[in-house]
Amino acid sequence: MRPARALIDLGALQRNYLLARQLGGGKAVAVVKADAYGHGAVRCAQALAPMADAFGVACIEEALELREAGIDNPILLLEGFLEADELPLIDAHGLWTVVASPWQLTALTDYTPRTPLTVWLKLDSGMHRLGLSPAQFGEALQALSRDPKIASVTAMSHLARADELDSDFSATQHAVFEAATRDFDGPTSFNNSPALLGWPGIRSDWVRPGLMLYGASPFPLDAPIPHVLSPVMQLESRLIAVRDLPAGEAVGYGARFTAPAPMRIGVVAMGYADGYPQLAPNGTPVLVDGQPTRTVGRVSMDMLTVDITALAKADVGSRVVLWGSRPSATEVAHICQTSPYALLCGLKRVACLYRDPESVG
Ligand SMILES: *Cc1c(COP(=O)(O)O)cnc(C)c1O
């Protein structure tokens, strides 16, 4: 069997969720969109179900997958319904929906639900992607709050640059949000992972952690954030071949790496078809048998090559860690000029193996 696999530590996921909720000081939506950032939405939601105040997903398909798996916590559609004919399903499955565009507001107003709906009304506080403008928002907030077809309204907004700790844009967005919700006494929701970890002055009743649940930092590696997250995924594989490379010979497609001296090379069953970045440069860190070393040569579809010259015991079958505690997914992402978000969501073909929590807490 191909040895490429992702070990998923569900206890670490639970610890990160509880940390996010504690940092937020209120309730927390566990964001499990995009198959829980590549970690498997159903298994992750099942592990978090005893403690999660709600789950966040990108679309109704993701919500129904969780309902079919028996998850009965509240589930919030983070972008709302994408077509008006999803409203009966939202109603029937008791989903919560964001309303972020004027057309959604009209469709919602025209619909008569079986049971009053829970709505999160989104303000565009400066990101300029989704959300009602401040001019539209106040009136809509009042109208929905008075509407008997609506069970409750939460005011929300989303931060564009919270991962930039030297930018004042988050404070500007927060001020816009505060002004727009000044006369509203219902619940608010503002914080994503970087806001929870990096902007303790920004508070809201509901927080919406995604990336941090999976133990990955959204910040550049030199950010002054204490290391408090537990990594959830360890991506690993094994050496399937080793070979001696004479000085002056190159390895792999495009001969991108030439041995400056005689070297020993290990071939790992892991490639870009598994989601490992194709553009990983020579020198991207990996562990072989627990020892740090580096990739050499171009990443292929199903394989990559590593330097094992200094690792005398490394041989066919040696275990290789591509990311986990060390090197972290965030470190690998930065070296490969991508983000930890894209790195984790990009995982494919590898089987996820789950380690259950020792106790549900
Ligand atoms: C994806 C998403 C989040 C989670 O963001 P992270 O940076 O992963 O914590 C929060 N809110 C909304 C609206 C989202 O779409």
Ligand as a Chemical Component Dictionary entry (heavy atoms), coordinates in Angstrom:
data_LIG
# 
_chem_comp.id                   LIG 
_chem_comp.type                 NON-POLYMER 
_chem_comp.pdbx_formal_charge   0 
_chem_comp.three_letter_code    LIG 
# 
loop_
_chem_comp_atom.comp_id 
_chem_comp_atom.atom_id 
_chem_comp_atom.alt_atom_id 
_chem_comp_atom.type_symbol 
_chem_comp_atom.charge 
_chem_comp_atom.model_Cartn_x 
_chem_comp_atom.model_Cartn_y 
_chem_comp_atom.model_Cartn_z 
_chem_comp_atom.pdbx_ordinal 
LIG C1 C1 C 0 -13.307 31.009 6.430  1  
LIG C2 C2 C 0 -13.967 32.016 7.305  2  
LIG C3 C3 C 0 -13.548 32.184 8.635  3  
LIG C4 C4 C 0 -12.364 31.453 9.242  4  
LIG O1 O1 O 0 -11.187 32.176 8.943  5  
LIG P1 P1 P 0 -9.759  31.708 9.529  6  
LIG O2 O2 O 0 -8.824  32.791 9.092  7  
LIG O3 O3 O 0 -9.455  30.393 8.907  8  
LIG O4 O4 O 0 -9.917  31.629 10.994 9  
LIG C5 C5 C 0 -14.248 33.072 9.423  10 
LIG N1 N1 N 0 -15.300 33.787 8.913  11 
LIG C6 C6 C 0 -15.713 33.659 7.646  12 
LIG C7 C7 C 0 -16.852 34.468 7.158  13 
LIG C8 C8 C 0 -15.057 32.786 6.792  14 
LIG O5 O5 O 0 -15.460 32.670 5.527  15 
# 
loop_
_chem_comp_bond.comp_id 
_chem_comp_bond.atom_id_1 
_chem_comp_bond.atom_id_2 
_chem_comp_bond.value_order 
_chem_comp_bond.pdbx_ordinal 
LIG C1 C2 SING 1  
LIG C2 C3 SING 2  
LIG C2 C8 DOUB 3  
LIG C3 C4 SING 4  
LIG C3 C5 DOUB 5  
LIG C4 O1 SING 6  
LIG O1 P1 SING 7  
LIG P1 O2 DOUB 8  
LIG P1 O3 SING 9  
LIG P1 O4 SING 10 
LIG C5 N1 SING 11 
LIG N1 C6 DOUB 12 
LIG C6 C7 SING 13 
LIG C6 C8 SING 14 
LIG C8 O5 SING 15 
# 
